[in-house]
Amino acid sequence: MTSHSRNAPANRPAPASDARPAASYTAFGLQAEAETIPPGLHVVATPIGNLGDISFRALSTLAAADAIIAEDTRVTRKLLAHYGIATPMIAYHEHNATVMRPHLVARLEAGAALALVSDAGTPLVSDPGFKLVADAVARNIPVTSVPGASAVLAALVVAGLPTDRFFFEGFLPHKSAGRRARIAELAQVPGTLVFFDSPRRVAETLADLHAVLGERDAALARELTKHYETVRRGTLGQLAAELAAEEPPKGEIVLLVAPPGAEEAARTADVDAQLEIALRKHSVKDAASLVAAETGQPRRKVYARAIELGATQARDEP
């Protein structure tokens, strides 16, 4: 069994003298020869839990690379050992990225073929790979995507929420005040909201989401692709109450929240109209208090919106 990797684009000539030596990997109990890969940075998605969720192309790329740039070499070593890949690794994470990045770029400029992976899923999604890719692009170093697993998409397709448009926020602020302020900024995004969260904070996050967004449909996906995968669905209020009464869940968490509905959009339009009037005579703080009392909307949410409208009005003034 031989893996076939995608050919280099037409405007990128295949390497000749700097071609990579043959390497191999093991899949389904059989050894496969990895095809050589061209110089450049190869961004490789890896499984988010189930080690079977990796493509032959990804395995071939990891086996043929000069080195693998890993967020945590201990995590990646388990994947490589499972598939019999002996490619050397280089640790690259948020604590050493500033120091390591120039060395990696220099190696790429010298003609190396390096594979970039994260601990799980698609690199650059909540990991430090973005700046390395940006530096490579700035220096005209070829960057190739080897797609695969993503916790964001895996959660989105099982949540039962709208999938035509979605917004990935990543992790919200740790403290409730900052978290609620950011949620208020996201309230009118016309798509499903997707968050990563810590098991220790998820109950508090759900409570804040409910306080700011109201009773929207939501889903909590845990340990996706793993043995104990669970997806809990309900309204934000229901999920917040359930999690508050339980021990913190274990494993990786993805939260998804439905977009604003027609009724919520109408309420927001009404709040905006009243705020625009109130802001003509009152400060942002006083205007928010007045409109919150009149509409029954959470004061924090109205205040955040008042700040946005106040800034807009200031910009529009001659």
C-alpha positions in Angstrom: 0.0 0.0 0.0 1.4 3.3 -1.1 0.2 6.8 -0.1 -0.2 9.4 -2.8 0.4 13.0 -1.8 -1.0 15.9 -3.8 1.3 17.2 -6.5 3.0 20.5 -6.1 1.2 23.4 -7.8 2.2 24.2 -11.4 4.0 27.4 -10.4 6.1 25.5 -7.8 8.6 23.3 -9.6 9.2 19.9 -8.0 12.5 19.7 -6.1 15.4 18.0 -7.8 18.7 18.0 -5.9 17.0 18.8 -2.6 14.4 16.0 -2.9 13.7 14.2 0.5 14.8 10.7 1.1 12.2 8.0 1.1 10.5 7.3 4.4 7.7 5.1 5.6 4.8 4.7 8.0 2.5 1.9 9.1 -1.2 1.8 8.7 -3.7 -1.1 9.0 -0.7 -3.3 9.9 1.0 -2.7 6.6 4.1 -0.6 5.9 3.7 2.2 3.3 6.4 4.1 1.5 5.9 7.9 1.9 6.3 10.0 -1.2 8.8 12.8 -1.1 7.5 16.3 -0.5 8.7 19.6 -1.8 10.5 22.2 0.4 8.3 24.5 2.4 6.0 24.6 5.4 3.3 21.8 5.4 0.4 22.5 7.8 -0.9 19.1 8.8 -4.2 18.4 10.7 -4.0 15.6 13.2 -6.8 13.7 15.1 -8.7 15.5 17.9 -9.0 12.2 19.8 -9.5 9.1 17.7 -6.2 8.2 16.1 -8.0 6.7 13.1 -9.1 10.2 12.0 -6.0 11.0 10.0 -5.5 10.8 6.2 -2.9 8.8 4.3 -1.6 12.1 2.9 -1.1 13.5 6.4 0.8 10.3 7.4 2.9 10.4 4.3 3.8 14.1 4.9 4.7 13.6 8.5 7.0 10.6 7.5 8.7 12.5 4.6 9.3 15.8 6.3 12.8 16.8 7.5 11.3 17.6 10.9 7.9 18.0 12.6 7.2 21.3 14.4 5.0 20.2 17.3 3.2 22.2 20.0 3.8 19.5 22.6 6.3 16.8 21.4 5.0 14.3 24.1 1.5 14.4 22.6 2.7 14.2 19.0 5.1 11.4 19.9 2.1 9.1 20.7 0.7 9.7 17.2 4.0 9.1 15.5 4.6 5.9 17.5 1.2 4.6 16.6 2.0 4.9 12.9 5.7 3.9 13.1 6.9 7.4 12.0 10.5 8.3 13.1 10.7 11.9 11.9 12.5 14.1 14.4 10.5 16.8 16.2 11.0 20.4 17.1 9.0 21.9 20.0 7.3 25.2 19.1 4.7 26.7 21.5 3.7 30.0 23.0 6.6 30.0 25.5 9.4 29.6 23.0 7.8 30.8 19.7 9.6 34.2 19.7 13.0 32.5 20.0 12.3 29.5 17.8 10.5 31.2 14.9 13.6 32.8 13.3 15.4 29.5 13.4 12.5 27.7 11.7 12.2 30.4 9.1 15.9 30.2 8.3 15.7 26.5 7.9 12.7 26.8 5.6 14.6 29.4 3.5 17.5 27.0 3.3 15.2 24.5 1.5 13.8 22.3 4.4 10.4 20.6 4.3 8.9 21.1 7.7 5.5 19.8 8.9 3.6 21.9 11.4 1.1 20.2 13.8 -0.8 21.2 16.9 -1.6 18.9 19.8 -4.9 18.0 18.2 -6.9 19.1 15.1 -6.0 21.7 12.6 -3.0 24.0 13.3 -3.5 27.7 13.7 -6.9 27.3 15.5 -6.1 28.4 19.0 -2.3 27.6 18.8 0.8 29.7 18.0 1.2 28.5 14.4 -0.3 31.6 12.8 2.8 33.8 13.1 5.1 31.1 11.7 2.8 30.8 8.7 2.6 34.6 8.3 6.4 34.8 8.4 6.7 32.1 5.8 4.3 33.8 3.5 6.1 37.1 3.9 9.3 35.5 2.7 7.6 33.7 -0.2 8.2 30.3 1.4 5.6 27.8 0.0 2.9 26.9 2.6 0.8 23.8 1.9 -2.4 22.7 3.8 -2.9 19.0 4.6 -6.5 19.2 5.9 -8.2 16.9 8.4 -9.9 16.9 11.8 -11.2 20.1 13.4 -13.0 20.3 16.7 -14.9 23.3 15.5 -16.4 21.5 12.5 -16.9 18.2 14.3 -19.0 20.0 17.0 -20.9 22.1 14.5 -22.2 19.2 12.4 -23.6 17.3 15.5 -25.0 20.3 17.4 -28.3 20.5 15.5 -27.8 24.3 15.1 -27.7 26.3 11.9 -24.6 25.6 9.9 -24.9 28.0 7.0 -23.0 30.7 8.9 -20.9 30.4 12.1 -18.4 32.5 14.0 -15.6 30.8 15.9 -14.6 32.9 19.0 -12.2 30.5 20.7 -11.8 31.0 24.4 -13.8 33.8 26.1 -12.1 35.9 28.9 -11.6 34.1 32.2 -13.4 36.7 34.4 -17.1 37.1 34.3 -17.1 40.8 33.7 -14.8 40.6 30.7 -16.7 37.5 29.5 -20.1 39.2 29.6 -18.7 42.2 27.8 -17.4 40.1 25.0 -20.6 38.1 24.7 -22.5 41.3 24.4 -20.3 42.3 21.4 -21.1 39.0 19.8 -24.9 39.1 20.5 -25.9 40.2 17.0 -23.5 38.0 15.0 -25.9 36.4 12.4 -24.6 32.9 12.7 -24.0 30.1 15.2 -21.4 31.0 17.8 -18.7 28.5 18.6 -16.5 28.6 21.7 -13.8 26.5 23.3 -14.0 26.3 27.1 -12.4 24.8 30.1 -14.3 22.1 32.1 -13.7 24.2 35.2 -15.3 27.3 33.8 -18.0 26.0 31.5 -20.9 26.2 34.1 -20.0 29.9 34.7 -19.7 30.5 31.0 -23.1 29.1 30.3 -24.6 31.3 33.1 -23.0 34.4 31.5 -24.2 33.4 28.0 -27.7 33.0 29.3 -27.6 36.3 31.2 -26.5 38.2 28.2 -28.1 36.4 25.2 -31.3 35.1 26.8 -32.9 31.7 26.1 -31.2 30.7 22.8 -30.8 27.1 21.7 -27.3 25.7 22.5 -25.2 22.6 22.6 -22.3 21.4 24.7 -20.0 18.9 22.9 -17.4 17.0 25.0 -14.6 14.6 24.1 -15.5 14.6 20.4 -14.4 11.4 18.5 -13.3 9.8 21.8 -14.9 6.9 23.7 -16.9 9.1 26.0 -18.1 11.6 23.4 -21.3 13.4 24.5 -23.4 16.1 23.0 -25.9 17.9 25.3 -28.6 20.0 23.7 -31.1 22.5 25.1 -31.5 26.2 25.8 -28.8 28.2 27.5 -30.9 28.4 30.6 -31.4 24.6 30.7 -27.8 23.8 30.2 -26.6 26.5 32.6 -28.9 25.0 35.4 -27.8 21.5 34.6 -24.1 22.2 34.7 -24.4 24.3 37.9 -25.9 21.3 39.7 -23.2 18.8 38.6 -19.5 18.2 39.1 -17.4 19.8 36.4 -17.3 17.7 33.3 -14.0 16.1 32.1 -12.3 16.5 28.7 -12.3 19.0 25.9 -15.3 21.3 25.6 -16.9 23.0 22.6 -19.9 25.3 23.2 -22.3 26.3 20.4 -25.0 28.9 20.6 -27.7 29.5 18.0 -27.9 32.9 16.2 -30.3 35.6 17.3 -33.9 34.9 16.2 -36.5 37.3 14.8 -37.9 38.2 18.2 -34.4 38.9 19.6 -33.5 41.0 16.6 -36.7 43.0 17.0 -35.9 43.6 20.7 -32.4 44.7 19.8 -33.7 47.1 17.2 -36.0 48.6 19.8 -33.2 48.9 22.3 -31.0 50.6 19.7 -33.8 53.1 18.8 -34.3 54.0 22.5 -30.6 54.3 23.1 -30.0 56.6 20.2 -32.6 59.0 21.6 -31.3 58.7 25.2 -27.7 59.3 24.2 -28.6 62.7 22.8 -29.4 63.9 26.3 -27.6 61.6 28.7 -24.2 60.0 29.3 -23.6 56.4 28.1 -24.0 55.1 31.7 -27.3 57.0 32.3 -28.7 56.2 28.9 -28.0 52.5 29.5 -29.7 52.6 32.9 -32.8 54.3 31.5 -33.2 52.0 28.5 -32.5 48.9 30.6 -35.3 49.9 33.0 -37.7 50.6 30.1 -37.1 47.5 28.1 -36.3 45.0 30.9 -33.1 44.0 29.1 -30.0 43.2 31.1 -28.2 46.4 32.0 -24.8 45.0 31.1 -26.0 44.1 27.7 -27.6 47.5 27.1 -24.5 49.3 28.5 -22.3 47.4 26.1 -24.6 48.4 23.2 -24.7 52.0 24.4 -20.9 52.2 24.2 -20.9 50.9 20.6 -23.7 53.4 19.6 -22.0 56.2 21.4 -18.7 55.6 19.6 -20.6 55.4 16.3 -22.3 58.7 16.9 -19.0 60.4 17.9 -17.4 59.2 14.6 -20.4 60.5 12.6 -20.3 63.9 14.1 -18.7 66.6 11.9 
